[in-house]
Amino acid sequence: MTRGILARGVLVLVVIWGLVFGVTAWSARKKATPEKVAETLDLGSFSDWSLRDASTMSEDERSQRREVLDDLANMIQALDLRERSEVFANPDYWIIGSRLSTDEGQYLVDRIMGESGKRMLEMFDQLDPKSREEMIERAVRKLESGEGAGQLARLEEENPALVKAFARAGGKLFFKEASVKTKFALLPFLDRIRESLQGFGKPDLGEL
């Protein structure tokens, strides 16, 4: 084997491995993480529209903010339940939520819920009342530990009777009729219910 052939072979290998490492690094940057969600929660460029008249919002403004909300929702949906807990424990997430217009808040909640969240509520509502209460109690215990304690406090501050009402009225109907602020407070709670449901959900409802 000549030195020229060997050099070309080494060069080809360097190029191939460079491409491999480049793709790996690009994939790592694209992967949704709680840290990337935190980077997207740029409070400095997200003004408060919570009390703003919808008629004063230009289409360009709506579009720019919708892009941010889509990025947030896509990343949060890609996270596992443990990582979502980190997002819900981030104060900036709740500040962003408080700055949304009613329509924006509803849009973001619906996107974060997704189809799996809707299936979870359907599955929850199919349980008998006693099983629903037991699952609610389990979710509360999970939230009482670690970072979840702050999320539970936020939920109880928003509506002290919320947990009992949720079990009694059924999740799907209650979630539909709740205010956007209450829905934001419910999202971490619903994740804890989802954890409990994953153990014995009906196969025909699909994976949660």
Summary of the structure (lengths in Angstrom):
residues: 208
radius of gyration: 22.2
end to end distance: 57.5
largest distance: 81.3
contacts: 563
relative contact order: 0.11
helix: 79%
strand: 0%
